[in-house]
Amino acid sequence: MIHPLPVGARVTHVNQEWANARTAPEGTAEILEGRGPYIDGSYEYHVLACRDFSRQPGPDNPLDREAWWSSNAVRPSQGEE
């Protein structure tokens, strides 16, 4: 995977093992800001993520929670690859 990912890219977190091209084709978060590279070559992404990390995005689980995710834990969504 090539980092840094652009602002606005849709992504999923590696711990969201259920999130794939069929269950979450648009990802579960959107990148708002990126920082890095750090000394180890990683980046950090400020994302707008789903309220409930363990569920698919939708009307009852909007992207309304801000978080910081490491580039080591971020996968681009199907449309971003």
JORAZI-V526880 format. One record per pair of residues at least 24 apart in sequence whose C-alpha atoms are under 10 Angstrom apart, sorted by sequence separation. I is the first residue (numbers start at 1). J is the second residue. D is the distance in whole Angstrom. If there is no record, write none. Layout:
I&J&D, I&J&D
This chain:
6&30&10, 7&31&5, 8&32&6, 28&52&10, 29&53&10, 44&68&7, 45&69&5, 46&70&9, 6&31&7, 7&32&5, 8&33&8, 28&53&8, 44&69&6, 45&70&6, 5&31&8, 6&32&9, 7&33&6, 28&54&10, 43&69&9, 44&70&5, 45&71&7, 6&33&8, 7&34&7, 28&55&9, 43&70&6, 44&71&6, 5&33&9, 6&34&8, 28&56&7, 29&57&9, 42&70&7, 43&71&5, 44&72&9, 45&73&10, 5&34&8, 27&56&9, 28&57&6, 42&71&6, 43&72&8, 44&73&10, 45&74&9, 4&34&7, 27&57&8, 28&58&10, 41&71&9, 42&72&7, 44&74&9, 3&34&10, 4&35&8, 24&55&10, 26&57&9, 41&72&10, 43&74&10, 4&36&8, 24&56&7, 3&36&10, 4&37&8, 23&56&7, 24&57&8, 28&61&10, 29&62&10, 30&63&8, 3&37&9, 23&57&10, 28&62&9, 29&63&7, 32&66&9, 34&68&9, 37&71&10, 19&54&9, 28&63&8, 29&64&9, 31&66&10, 32&67&10, 33&68&9, 34&69&10, 35&70&10, 36&71&10, 11&47&9, 13&49&10, 18&54&9, 19&55&9, 29&65&9, 30&66&10, 31&67&10, 32&68&10, 34&70&10, 35&71&10, 10&47&9, 11&48&10, 12&49&9, 16&53&8, 17&54&9, 18&55&9, 19&56&8, 29&66&9, 31&68&9, 34&71&9, 3&41&9, 4&42&9, 5&43&9, 7&45&9, 9&47&10, 10&48&10, 11&49&9, 15&53&9, 16&54&7, 18&56&9, 29&67&9, 31&69&9, 3&42&8, 4&43&7, 6&45&10, 7&46&9, 8&47&9, 10&49&10, 15&54&9, 16&55&9, 3&43&7, 4&44&9, 5&45&9, 7&47&9, 8&48&10, 13&53&9, 16&56&10, 3&44&10, 4&45&9, 12&53&10, 29&74&10, 30&76&10, 29&76&10, 30&77&10, 27&75&9, 28&76&10, 29&77&9, 27&76&7, 28&77&8, 26&76&9, 27&77&5, 25&76&10, 26&77&6, 27&78&7, 25&77&6, 26&78&7, 27&79&9, 24&77&8, 25&78&5, 26&79&7, 27&80&9, 24&78&8, 25&79&7, 26&80&9, 20&75&10, 25&80&10, 13&69&8, 19&75&10, 21&77&7, 22&78&9, 12&69&10, 13&70&9, 16&73&10, 20&77&8, 21&78&5, 13&71&9, 14&72&8, 15&73&8, 16&74&10, 19&77&9, 20&78&8, 21&79&9, 13&72&9, 14&73&5, 15&74&9, 13&73&6, 14&74&6, 12&73&8, 13&74&5, 14&75&7, 11&73&10, 12&74&6, 13&75&6, 11&74&6, 12&75&5, 13&76&9, 10&74&10, 11&75&5, 12&76&6, 13&77&10, 10&75&9, 11&76&4, 12&77&6, 5&71&9, 10&76&6, 11&77&5, 12&78&10, 4&71&8, 9&76&7, 10&77&6, 11&78&9, 3&71&7, 9&77&8, 10&78&9, 11&79&9, 2&71&10, 3&72&10, 5&74&10, 10&79&8, 11&80&8, 1&71&9, 5&75&10, 9&79&9, 10&80&7, 11&81&10, 1&72&10, 3&74&10, 5&76&8, 9&80&7, 10&81&10, 9&81&10, 1&74&9, 1&75&8, 2&76&10, 6&80&10, 1&76&8, 5&80&9, 2&81&10, 1&81&9
